[in-house]
Amino acid sequence: MNLGVVGNPRYGDLSAILRVLVREASARGIVLSTEPSLLTLWDVALPLLQEDGVDAVITFGGDGTLLRAARLLSGREVPVLGVNLGRVGFLTTATREDIPAALDALGSGRYVLERRLALHATVVSESGGVRAEHQVLNDVVVHKVGVARVIRVHVSVDGEELGPYSADGIIVASPTGSTAYSLSAGGPIVAPGVEAMVITPVCPHTLAVRPLVVPADSTVCIQPAPSHIDDLLISYDGQVGATIAGGDRVYVKRSQSAVPLVRIGTDGYYSRMRQKLNWGDLTDREVIR
């Protein structure tokens, strides 16, 4: 089995964790490869990760590291297992103590695979040329750069205009991304199995504007008003960004490929939601006096 490794080098003890991974992987006949940013953290020489040459990917960090790994795979449906080294870790399902069990599960195929709906974003110029394309797992956001300032955009779904939006930003989120920025902006939680996208305005300047859930097969178009094009950005999964030029249109639709997330253990989506988001009331929780 060929296992790619992606990690966040800002975690101070990542080198020690990678030493454990090397020992446990070697004992199971698992061949490792690494992303370039981790090269100096290994005690052994490893080949660079090639997205078309791995059977699975393991990530060390938080949800952001897992999101980055999904983008590195360039739409290839390679199973991704996240090991949480951060705080919430809503997408990650293992801890550093679970590394031996996680490798056993990957090697034997004894795990649950959650195929998460991904989004494909295309920026089209005024002349009709494609300026940029990205696949994302969480969300696509159009917003101002720097200080918080209102933007004005026209939003349409399958060619039918919803109307002009005046807000601090517009989020188009997948079900997976519904528990990220969209949730913080007041959007609904959408279970991963639901075939949908969520359009969520950030601090809308009209009370009548609310988050909207649309079918997953829809095409959402965001076109900035000519008077509000200055310093406008598009962000992908909150990690990669680019400016938007006058006349650009942003199209967001369902990606042709999904992102397969590996889940080990018995906790399902709703159990993780309850634990990570403190869902529900407080009657069964310890009271600290």
VOPAGU-2260 file (C-alpha; in pm, 1 decimal, decimal comma):
REM VOPAGU-2260
SITE   aa  ch    i         X         Y         Z
SITE  MET   A    0       0,0       0,0       0,0
SITE  ASN   A    1     126,9     347,8     -90,4
SITE  LEU   A    2      29,9     612,7     165,4
SITE  GLY   A    3      78,4     984,5     109,2
SITE  VAL   A    4     144,8    1209,1     408,3
SITE  VAL   A    5      29,4    1571,3     440,4
SITE  GLY   A    6      85,7    1770,6     757,5
SITE  ASN   A    7      99,9    2109,4     919,3
SITE  PRO   A    8     465,3    2174,8    1014,7
SITE  ARG   A    9     360,2    2442,9    1263,7
SITE  TYR   A   10     281,7    2169,9    1517,9
SITE  GLY   A   11     599,4    2152,0    1722,3
SITE  ASP   A   12     590,3    1777,8    1791,3
SITE  LEU   A   13     507,0    1671,6    1436,3
SITE  SER   A   14     857,7    1524,2    1390,6
SITE  ALA   A   15     799,4    1286,3    1681,0
SITE  ILE   A   16     461,7    1185,8    1538,6
SITE  LEU   A   17     616,7    1118,4    1198,3
SITE  ARG   A   18     879,3     893,7    1361,0
SITE  VAL   A   19     596,7     686,7    1506,3
SITE  LEU   A   20     429,5     677,0    1165,6
SITE  VAL   A   21     749,1     551,0     998,2
SITE  ARG   A   22     790,7     274,3    1256,6
SITE  GLU   A   23     428,9     161,2    1240,1
SITE  ALA   A   24     406,5     184,3     861,4
SITE  SER   A   25     728,9     -13,3     814,0
SITE  ALA   A   26     598,2    -290,7    1037,3
SITE  ARG   A   27     291,9    -320,6     812,4
SITE  GLY   A   28     468,5    -298,6     478,3
SITE  ILE   A   29     318,3      41,6     399,3
SITE  VAL   A   30     522,5     264,9     168,8
SITE  LEU   A   31     516,7     635,5     259,5
SITE  SER   A   32     554,7     947,3      47,4
SITE  THR   A   33     551,8    1307,1     166,7
SITE  GLU   A   34     450,3    1652,6      58,1
SITE  PRO   A   35     752,2    1884,4       7,7
SITE  SER   A   36     687,7    2105,1     313,1
SITE  LEU   A   37     755,1    1809,6     545,8
SITE  LEU   A   38    1085,4    1695,8     393,2
SITE  THR   A   39    1304,0    1833,2     674,1
SITE  LEU   A   40    1093,1    1668,6     946,7
SITE  TRP   A   41    1162,1    1306,7     853,6
SITE  ASP   A   42    1444,6    1091,9     989,9
SITE  VAL   A   43    1441,1     885,9     670,9
SITE  ALA   A   44    1447,6     977,7     302,5
SITE  LEU   A   45    1102,9     959,0     143,4
SITE  PRO   A   46     982,6    1019,9    -211,1
SITE  LEU   A   47     757,8    1314,2    -284,6
SITE  LEU   A   48     385,5    1257,5    -284,7
SITE  GLN   A   49     240,7    1210,6    -632,5
SITE  GLU   A   50    -137,7    1242,7    -637,3
SITE  ASP   A   51    -172,3     968,6    -898,7
SITE  GLY   A   52      60,8     728,6    -715,5
SITE  VAL   A   53    -100,9     685,6    -373,0
SITE  ASP   A   54    -371,3     449,5    -250,1
SITE  ALA   A   55    -467,4     677,6      39,4
SITE  VAL   A   56    -357,0     996,4     214,0
SITE  ILE   A   57    -317,7    1058,0     586,4
SITE  THR   A   58    -314,2    1413,9     720,0
SITE  PHE   A   59    -172,2    1549,9    1046,5
SITE  GLY   A   60    -316,9    1879,8    1169,8
SITE  GLY   A   61    -667,0    2018,0    1174,7
SITE  ASP   A   62    -948,4    2047,2     925,7
SITE  GLY   A   63    -748,9    2300,4     724,6
SITE  THR   A   64    -474,9    2043,8     661,7
SITE  LEU   A   65    -732,8    1791,8     543,7
SITE  LEU   A   66    -888,3    2050,6     310,4
SITE  ARG   A   67    -546,1    2124,5     164,6
SITE  ALA   A   68    -482,1    1753,8     107,0
SITE  ALA   A   69    -811,0    1724,2     -80,0
SITE  ARG   A   70    -702,4    2005,5    -313,4
SITE  LEU   A   71    -357,9    1849,2    -363,6
SITE  LEU   A   72    -527,6    1538,5    -500,5
SITE  SER   A   73    -661,0    1745,0    -791,7
SITE  GLY   A   74   -1000,7    1576,8    -802,3
SITE  ARG   A   75    -871,9    1219,4    -775,4
SITE  GLU   A   76   -1098,0    1015,0    -548,8
SITE  VAL   A   77    -826,9     894,9    -311,2
SITE  PRO   A   78    -936,5     811,8      47,0
SITE  VAL   A   79    -824,2    1075,2     299,2
SITE  LEU   A   80    -785,3    1001,6     671,1
SITE  GLY   A   81    -740,2    1297,3     903,4
SITE  VAL   A   82    -545,3    1275,2    1231,0
SITE  ASN   A   83    -642,9    1567,3    1451,9
SITE  LEU   A   84    -363,5    1764,5    1617,4
SITE  GLY   A   85    -571,1    2079,7    1663,3
SITE  ARG   A   86    -877,2    2175,7    1860,7
SITE  VAL   A   87   -1212,7    2099,1    1699,6
SITE  GLY   A   88   -1113,9    1877,0    1408,9
SITE  PHE   A   89   -1466,7    1826,0    1275,5
SITE  LEU   A   90   -1351,8    1646,7     957,8
SITE  THR   A   91   -1069,8    1447,5    1117,3
SITE  THR   A   92   -1166,0    1120,0    1284,4
SITE  ALA   A   93    -843,6     995,2    1446,4
SITE  THR   A   94    -595,2    1112,0    1709,7
SITE  ARG   A   95    -221,2    1058,9    1734,7
SITE  GLU   A   96    -284,9     764,4    1968,4
SITE  ASP   A   97    -491,5     601,5    1692,1
SITE  ILE   A   98    -205,7     581,6    1439,3
SITE  PRO   A   99    -149,0     201,6    1468,0
SITE  ALA   A  100    -522,6     129,7    1450,4
SITE  ALA   A  101    -564,2     377,4    1163,6
SITE  LEU   A  102    -289,3     206,3     960,6
SITE  ASP   A  103    -445,4    -133,7    1030,9
SITE  ALA   A  104    -780,4      -2,9     911,2
SITE  LEU   A  105    -632,8     148,6     594,2
SITE  GLY   A  106    -438,0    -165,0     513,5
SITE  SER   A  107    -733,4    -399,5     564,8
SITE  GLY   A  108   -1006,6    -175,0     427,0
SITE  ARG   A  109   -1198,3    -194,5     756,0
SITE  TYR   A  110   -1327,9     159,1     761,3
SITE  VAL   A  111   -1628,6     363,8     653,0
SITE  LEU   A  112   -1582,9     579,7     345,3
SITE  GLU   A  113   -1785,4     900,4     335,0
SITE  ARG   A  114   -1797,3    1038,3     -20,6
SITE  ARG   A  115   -1830,1    1412,0      33,9
SITE  LEU   A  116   -1979,5    1635,0    -234,1
SITE  ALA   A  117   -1719,3    1883,2    -360,8
SITE  LEU   A  118   -1761,7    2209,8    -549,2
SITE  HIS   A  119   -1606,5    2327,5    -873,4
SITE  ALA   A  120   -1551,2    2702,4    -907,0
SITE  THR   A  121   -1476,0    2876,1   -1235,1
SITE  VAL   A  122   -1388,9    3243,6   -1283,0
SITE  VAL   A  123   -1487,1    3360,0   -1632,5
SITE  SER   A  124   -1366,7    3692,1   -1772,1
SITE  GLU   A  125   -1581,7    3946,2   -1951,9
SITE  SER   A  126   -1456,9    3810,5   -2285,4
SITE  GLY   A  127   -1564,0    3456,8   -2193,5
SITE  GLY   A  128   -1221,6    3313,6   -2117,0
SITE  VAL   A  129   -1159,8    3098,3   -1810,2
SITE  ARG   A  130    -930,2    3282,3   -1569,5
SITE  ALA   A  131    -917,5    3021,1   -1294,4
SITE  GLU   A  132   -1066,3    2686,1   -1189,1
SITE  HIS   A  133   -1057,1    2518,5    -848,3
SITE  GLN   A  134   -1212,7    2220,8    -675,2
SITE  VAL   A  135   -1299,2    2282,7    -310,5
SITE  LEU   A  136   -1448,1    2072,1     -34,3
SITE  ASN   A  137   -1587,7    2344,0     194,1
SITE  ASP   A  138   -1675,4    2670,9      25,6
SITE  VAL   A  139   -1619,5    2946,1    -225,6
SITE  VAL   A  140   -1637,9    3301,8     -87,9
SITE  VAL   A  141   -1650,6    3639,2    -262,4
SITE  HIS   A  142   -1553,5    3924,6     -30,1
SITE  LYS   A  143   -1356,0    4245,4      11,7
SITE  VAL   A  144    -985,1    4247,6      76,7
SITE  GLY   A  145    -856,7    4408,1     394,6
SITE  VAL   A  146   -1113,1    4604,2     595,0
SITE  ALA   A  147   -1474,0    4488,5     623,5
SITE  ARG   A  148   -1667,5    4676,3     357,2
SITE  VAL   A  149   -1993,5    4605,6     182,9
SITE  ILE   A  150   -1993,5    4443,7    -158,3
SITE  ARG   A  151   -2275,5    4443,7    -412,2
SITE  VAL   A  152   -2316,7    4140,8    -637,0
SITE  HIS   A  153   -2582,6    3983,9    -855,1
SITE  VAL   A  154   -2652,7    3619,4    -773,7
SITE  SER   A  155   -2837,6    3379,4   -1001,0
SITE  VAL   A  156   -2919,6    3008,7    -989,2
SITE  ASP   A  157   -2939,6    2822,0   -1321,2
SITE  GLY   A  158   -2968,9    3153,0   -1502,2
SITE  GLU   A  159   -3257,0    3282,8   -1288,5
SITE  GLU   A  160   -3157,4    3590,7   -1091,0
SITE  LEU   A  161   -3209,4    3594,2    -715,7
SITE  GLY   A  162   -3145,8    3965,9    -713,1
SITE  PRO   A  163   -2870,6    4200,6    -602,5
SITE  TYR   A  164   -2701,8    4122,1    -271,9
SITE  SER   A  165   -2550,7    4392,4     -51,5
SITE  ALA   A  166   -2341,0    4220,3     214,7
SITE  ASP   A  167   -1990,9    4180,8     351,7
SITE  GLY   A  168   -1952,7    3870,4     137,1
SITE  ILE   A  169   -2125,3    3575,8     -31,2
SITE  ILE   A  170   -2053,1    3214,1      60,8
SITE  VAL   A  171   -2139,6    2914,4    -154,8
SITE  ALA   A  172   -2088,5    2606,8      62,3
SITE  SER   A  173   -2112,0    2232,4      20,6
SITE  PRO   A  174   -2285,0    2020,6     288,1
SITE  THR   A  175   -1940,1    1959,2     437,4
SITE  GLY   A  176   -1871,9    2333,2     437,7
SITE  SER   A  177   -2208,1    2410,8     596,2
SITE  THR   A  178   -2049,2    2365,4     940,4
SITE  ALA   A  179   -1762,7    2604,5     861,3
SITE  TYR   A  180   -1777,1    2973,9     759,6
SITE  SER   A  181   -2137,5    2942,0     642,6
SITE  LEU   A  182   -2249,9    2828,2     989,3
SITE  SER   A  183   -2069,6    3122,1    1151,0
SITE  ALA   A  184   -2253,7    3354,3     910,4
SITE  GLY   A  185   -2591,8    3210,6    1012,8
SITE  GLY   A  186   -2629,3    2937,9     751,7
SITE  PRO   A  187   -2797,5    2601,0     818,1
SITE  ILE   A  188   -2623,4    2274,1     897,1
SITE  VAL   A  189   -2666,5    2036,5     603,0
SITE  ALA   A  190   -2591,6    1667,5     660,6
SITE  PRO   A  191   -2324,1    1527,9     425,7
SITE  GLY   A  192   -2561,6    1292,1     246,9
SITE  VAL   A  193   -2788,3    1574,8     133,1
SITE  GLU   A  194   -2741,3    1668,8    -232,3
SITE  ALA   A  195   -2737,2    2045,7    -195,5
SITE  MET   A  196   -2541,1    2369,6    -187,7
SITE  VAL   A  197   -2592,7    2663,5      48,9
SITE  ILE   A  198   -2579,3    3029,5     -54,2
SITE  THR   A  199   -2510,7    3235,2     258,8
SITE  PRO   A  200   -2470,8    3614,1     268,3
SITE  VAL   A  201   -2224,6    3749,2     524,8
SITE  CYS   A  202   -2386,2    4028,2     728,9
SITE  PRO   A  203   -2647,3    4117,4     464,6
SITE  HIS   A  204   -2763,5    4478,4     460,6
SITE  THR   A  205   -3126,5    4375,9     405,7
SITE  LEU   A  206   -3320,5    4175,9     664,2
SITE  ALA   A  207   -3513,9    3992,6     391,6
SITE  VAL   A  208   -3197,0    3826,5     259,7
SITE  ARG   A  209   -3145,2    3485,4     419,3
SITE  PRO   A  210   -2934,5    3174,9     349,6
SITE  LEU   A  211   -3072,8    2964,1      66,7
SITE  VAL   A  212   -3037,2    2588,5       7,6
SITE  VAL   A  213   -3037,0    2490,3    -360,9
SITE  PRO   A  214   -3010,5    2152,1    -537,4
SITE  ALA   A  215   -2661,1    2015,4    -584,5
SITE  ASP   A  216   -2702,3    2007,6    -961,1
SITE  SER   A  217   -2759,1    2383,6    -975,4
SITE  THR   A  218   -2511,0    2634,2   -1113,3
SITE  VAL   A  219   -2467,6    2942,9    -896,8
SITE  CYS   A  220   -2336,8    3257,6   -1066,1
SITE  ILE   A  221   -2196,7    3554,6    -874,1
SITE  GLN   A  222   -2128,2    3872,6   -1071,4
SITE  PRO   A  223   -1999,1    4183,8    -894,0
SITE  ALA   A  224   -2169,2    4512,5    -970,4
SITE  PRO   A  225   -1936,4    4738,2   -1176,4
SITE  SER   A  226   -1927,6    5000,6    -900,5
SITE  HIS   A  227   -1814,2    4746,2    -637,7
SITE  ILE   A  228   -1532,2    4564,2    -816,0
SITE  ASP   A  229   -1236,5    4732,5    -643,0
SITE  ASP   A  230   -1035,6    4509,8    -405,5
SITE  LEU   A  231   -1270,5    4213,7    -447,9
SITE  LEU   A  232   -1139,1    3866,3    -370,3
SITE  ILE   A  233   -1249,3    3508,8    -423,4
SITE  SER   A  234   -1134,7    3256,5    -161,8
SITE  TYR   A  235   -1131,0    2877,7    -189,6
SITE  ASP   A  236   -1172,7    2682,1     136,7
SITE  GLY   A  237   -1044,4    2991,9     316,3
SITE  GLN   A  238    -688,6    2905,0     211,5
SITE  VAL   A  239    -631,0    3012,6    -149,0
SITE  GLY   A  240    -740,5    3348,2    -284,4
SITE  ALA   A  241    -727,5    3564,7    -596,8
SITE  THR   A  242    -857,4    3901,2    -708,9
SITE  ILE   A  243   -1163,5    3944,7    -927,9
SITE  ALA   A  244   -1143,6    4179,8   -1225,3
SITE  GLY   A  245   -1417,2    4395,4   -1374,0
SITE  GLY   A  246   -1666,9    4193,2   -1574,7
SITE  ASP   A  247   -1568,4    3862,3   -1413,6
SITE  ARG   A  248   -1832,6    3607,4   -1326,4
SITE  VAL   A  249   -1789,7    3331,7   -1070,1
SITE  TYR   A  250   -1965,7    3003,4   -1144,2
SITE  VAL   A  251   -1998,9    2741,8    -869,3
SITE  LYS   A  252   -2140,1    2398,2    -933,2
SITE  ARG   A  253   -2104,7    2044,1    -813,4
SITE  SER   A  254   -1769,9    1883,9    -891,5
SITE  GLN   A  255   -1768,4    1571,3   -1104,7
SITE  SER   A  256   -1556,5    1399,3    -840,0
SITE  ALA   A  257   -1620,4    1358,3    -468,5
SITE  VAL   A  258   -1375,8    1366,3    -175,7
SITE  PRO   A  259   -1372,9    1026,3       3,3
SITE  LEU   A  260   -1314,0    1078,0     375,3
SITE  VAL   A  261   -1210,4     779,4     586,3
SITE  ARG   A  262   -1395,9     732,2     914,6
SITE  ILE   A  263   -1267,9     486,6    1172,0
SITE  GLY   A  264   -1436,1     401,5    1500,5
SITE  THR   A  265   -1805,9     395,4    1578,7
SITE  ASP   A  266   -1886,0     767,4    1593,1
SITE  GLY   A  267   -2096,2     883,9    1298,9
SITE  TYR   A  268   -2165,6    1233,2    1170,3
SITE  TYR   A  269   -2428,3    1323,6    1429,9
SITE  SER   A  270   -2217,9    1196,1    1718,9
SITE  ARG   A  271   -1924,6    1405,9    1600,0
SITE  MET   A  272   -2151,4    1706,8    1554,3
SITE  ARG   A  273   -2277,4    1670,9    1909,0
SITE  GLN   A  274   -1926,2    1634,1    2051,0
SITE  LYS   A  275   -1745,7    1895,3    1842,7
SITE  LEU   A  276   -2020,1    2160,8    1830,2
SITE  ASN   A  277   -2163,9    2093,8    2178,0
SITE  TRP   A  278   -2496,9    2017,0    2013,9
SITE  GLY   A  279   -2797,8    1963,2    2238,2
SITE  ASP   A  280   -2873,8    2074,1    2592,6
SITE  LEU   A  281   -2647,9    2055,6    2898,1
SITE  THR   A  282   -2837,3    1808,6    3117,6
SITE  ASP   A  283   -2583,6    1526,3    3078,1
SITE  ARG   A  284   -2273,7    1738,9    3123,2
SITE  GLU   A  285   -2076,6    1793,7    3436,3
SITE  VAL   A  286   -2146,0    2118,5    3613,0
SITE  ILE   A  287   -1833,3    2295,4    3740,7
SITE  ARG   A  288   -1897,8    2498,8    4052,6
